[in-house]
Amino acid sequence: MERPPTYQVNGAVIRSIRMQAGRSTSEVAEAAGISQRYLNHLENGYRKHMRPAPYVRLHTALGLGPDDTRLLDEAPEERR
């Protein structure tokens, strides 16, 4: 059974964009519909993959434009 595609994200970039916007992890997590713990894990590199729906919500919560790919380490890939 194949797993759904995921996005490999760069946690340091997520943190940098969030901090430049002057927003807390709790504010961004709530706006993205993800837990603060999950966002912390992404920012600290414990988690590196996101499914498409939460990725899009985080992207939007950070105020990024549709063509902005700064959060990505690589193009969408299959989780192994």
N, C-alpha and C positions, 0 to 999 in steps of 0.2 A: 504494500500500500504506500503510495507516494504521499509525502508531507507537503503542505502548502508552501508556496514560495515565501521567502523571508527577505528582509532588508538588513544588510550588515551595516550597523551605524557606528559612528565615531563619538564616543561618550564625552571626550574632551571638548569637541565642537558643540555638542548639546549644552554642556555646562557653560561654555563661553558665551553662546548666544543668549542663554537664559540670564546669565549674570549681567551682560551688556544691556539687557532690557530692564534690569533692576527688579527681577521677579524671583520669588522664592520657589523652592521645589514644590511646596504644597500648592501654590497658586497654579503653576504650570501643570502639575499632575492632575489637579481638579479640572482645569480647562480641557485637558486632553482625555479625561475619562480613564486615567490609569492611576495606580496607587503611587504614593510618594516613595514607597520602598522600591517599586519597580523602576521609577525614574532615577532614584539613587543608584541602583544596580547598573543601569545603563550608563550613567555619568561616570561611575567608577570602573567601568569595564568588566564587571562581573557578568553582565549580560551584554551580548553584542548583536543579537538578532531580534528583529521585531517583525511581527506579521503585518500585512498591509494595512488593515484597519487602524490599529493603534499607531502605526507609523504616520499615517495621514492625519490623525487627530493631533499627535504631538507636533507635527510639522505646522499645522494650522494654529495650534496653541502658542507656538513660538513666533507667529506672525510672518512666516516665510512665504514667499511667492511660489506659485505652482512649478516654476522651472528651477527653483533653488535646490541644488543637490548637496549642499554643504554637510548635511547630516550623514550622508552615506560614506562608508569606507569603500564599498564596491557596489556594482549593480545588483539588482535582486538575484538571489541564488537559491538553490535548493538546500535546505538544512540537511546536514549529514548526521 
